Amino acid sequence: MGVLIRSAFAIALVFMASCIDRSFTPVMPEALEVGTPKTIFVATIREPVPNGSFGPGRSDQYSLLELTVSIPPNRQTGQLSFAYAKPDPETQFTMAGRRVFDDQSGFYTRIKAEMAKLPRDQREITVFVHGFNSTQAETAFRAAQLAQDIQLPGATMIYSWPSQGNPLGYAYDGDSVLFARDGLERMLRQIRSADVGRVALVAHSMGSQLVMETLRQIEIQTPGWSAANLNGVVLISPDLDVEVFRSQMNRIAEVPQPFVVFVSSKDRLLNISGRLRGNHNSVRLGSLTSLEAVAGLPINIIDTTAFSDDAVSSHLVAGTSPALIAILKSARKTANAFGRDAVFLANLLPGQVINADGATQVSLRNTGSDER
């Protein structure tokens, strides 16, 4: 009976969450009186809605925006708190500004102006591609949180694809990933053509499927483009079939380096995702437990399982575990070492290093401290 009650309660919570309007977040410039501003550039193919935001609908219109996020003071590392209707800037991430550009020239001129303020070695743009069940505002908040906590250099940009923003919208989001490939390709090519700086591509969950599909189609048209134009690729908790991933990687003429995949065997959402496919032996790339499945691929697997209990979310350990964030922050300046040999990796990150014909796995060790 207790199990039935808990299951019914969980289902009720899902339906309650699906009834909340998550597409609209008010713009409050006054939030910057207490918060720290973070600029987030946006490319989206979401459908514009009358209140000025962008909803879950798919659009042929390609929109470019600049968002200003107010990051609350006295926030714990890895923590992301926000509200949809009446946010409290003292304790919650708040949207403080929103500008929609009429054309791409003005948009990239603005990014170049932002880059010009930085030393040359920091002129890098990190492109974040969100996962399942995400709204545009939530993605901007998460990107701002990660950028501040890990102290990412340069500018931050998100590709906002039309997720339904609903825990019951998994199938819709899967179709939206396919719909969104051309838009992501357009954005990546425009960034490089605009010469705004180095480009690092980061994807979470289902967004990893979108990134890999897009790189695959770019490589079919322009072999070698990815390695020549991307300064690295990071997949966090990728909701992606391992065999499909191998097929996508085999289509890439030269894999961008570093190419890093964060995994955790305790990722509850990915374990459910695998079971939903009707095969109890199915393992998603983000919950990989054996390096054998990706042997021969020039990638680096970072196993974050040891930090799952410390993280706010088992599906985003790399971004919500204070202890792991401290390690990543200290390793940021030597991130290019992820593409080097296993001995160097062992010295860089605390944990066991395993090699399998080109692929490298580092199983991180949690020392119980958020300081290194």
C-alpha positions, 0 to 999 in steps of 0.5 A: 500500500505504501508503494502505491501511495508513493507512486500515486503521489509522484504521478500527481506531482508530475501532473501538477508540474505540467500545469504550471506556465513555465514559458513566461518569466518577468523582466525586472531590471531592478534585480541588478540592484542586489544581483550580479549581472550575467549576459547570455546571448541566445539563438532560438527557433522557438515560437515567439509568444505575445508576452514577449518571451518564446514558448515551446512551439516550433518556428521557422523564424530564427531569432537572436536575443541578448538576455541579462540574468541577475545572479543572487548574492550569497548563493551556494555553489551549484544551487539554482533557484528561480520563480516564474511569476514573482522572483525574489532577486535576493535569493533567486535567479531573475531575468533583468533584461531582454533585447531582441535583435532585428538582424544578425549583423547587430547581434554579432557586433554586440558579441564582438564588443563584449569580447573586445573587453577581454584579454585575447586568451579569454576571447572564447564563446561557450555555446550551451545546448539544453536538454529535455523539459527546459524553457528558454528562461530556465536554460539562461539561468542554468547557463549563467549558474554554470558560467559563474560557478566554473568561471568560464572565460569569455561570452556565454551563448545558448541555443534554445530549441523548442522543448515543450518544458513539460515532464510529459513531453519526452516524445515531443522533445525528441521530435524537436531535436530533429527539427532543431538541427538546421538551426544549430548548424546555422548558429555554429556556422554564423559564429565562426563566420563572424569571427567572434573568438574560439567556440566551445560546445557544451550540451546536456542530456537530450541536447547531446543528441541534437549536438551529435546529429548536427555535427554529423550533418555538418560533416557530411556537407563539409568534412573536417569542419568540426575539428577546424572550427570548434575548440572542444565539445563537452557532453554532460549526462548525454541521453543518447544510445551508445551505438547511435553515438558510435555511428555519429562519431564515425561520420566525423572526419576528425573529432574536435579536441578535447571531446569530453563526456561526463557520466554517472551510473547513478543518473536516475533519469537516464536509467529510466530513459534506458528502460523506456526503450524496452531493453533492460540491458540498454545503457545510455551514454551518460550512464556508461559503466564500461569503457569497452562500449566506446573503445577506439573513439578519441574521447575522454569519459569523466565518471562523476558517480562518486559525487552523485550524493553531493549533487543537487541533481543526479542528472547534472552532477557536473553542474550541481555538486559543489565538490566537483565544481571546485575540481572543475574550476581549478582544472579549467585553465588546463582544460586542453589537457583533456586531449592529452595522455592518460598520465597527464589526466591522472595528475590533473584530476583525482581518480583512477585512469583507464585507457581503451584503444584511444578512449580514456576514462577518469573515475573521479574520487570524492575526497569529501571536500569542496576545496582542492 
